[in-house]
Amino acid sequence: MSEDSNTGEPGKIKAFEAIVSEYESVLLRYAGRLVPSHDAAQDVVQEAFLRFFRSWEKKFEPSAEVSSWLYRV
């Protein structure tokens, strides 16, 4: 069974990976200015992506809407 079939939405994992690739480094830099250590920044960014994935209800491409949501988390 593939990862995509576990989510119930074909292609969701690939789309999520594209979003992580697009925003991970910029979010790490942003979080690095807000928390005292690199490890803490990584934890913050990981939590943001987990919240995003869990709340994802419809399929969409990386956009300004996605980045705004991720920065708010």
N, C-alpha and C positions, 0 to 999 in steps of 0.2 A: 504494500500500500504506500503510495507516495505522500509527501508532506501536504501537497495541495488537496488530496482527497480527505485528509484529516480535518481541514478547515471547512469543508462543505462548499468552498468557492474555488473553482479552478483558476489558477493564475494569481491567487491572492498572495501567496508566498513570494512569487517573483516580483510582483508589484511592490510588496513591502520591502524586499531587498533593494529594489531600485530607490525607494524613498530613503532607506538607511544610507545607501551609498551617496545619495545626493546631499543629505543634511548632517551626517554624523560629525564630520570634521568641524563644520561651522558651529554646531551645537556644543561640541567639546570646548572650543575656544570661548564661546559665550559662557558656558557653565564654569569654566576655569577662572573667569573674572568674578564669579559669585560665591564660590566655595574655596576653602583654604588649600585643598590638595588636588592633585591630578586624579587620584583614586576616587575621591568624592565627586569630582566632575564626571568621571566615567559612570559612576553609580546614578547620578542625576540624569544623564543622557539615556542610559539603559532604561531607567524607570519611565522616562518620557516616551520612548519607543514602545515599551510594553503597554502603557496606557493607551497610546495611539492604536496599537494593534487590537487590543481588547475592545475598544470602543468603535472600531471601524465597521460601519454598517453598509456602506456602498462602495463600489469600486471607483477609484479616481486616480488620476496621474499626479505626480508631484507638481504642486502649484503654490502660489502665494498663500492660498487658504491653508494648505498643509503646513507650511513653515510658520505661519502665524499661530496655528494651533500648537505646534511643537514648542515654540518659544514661550507660550503662555503656561504650558504644563511645567 
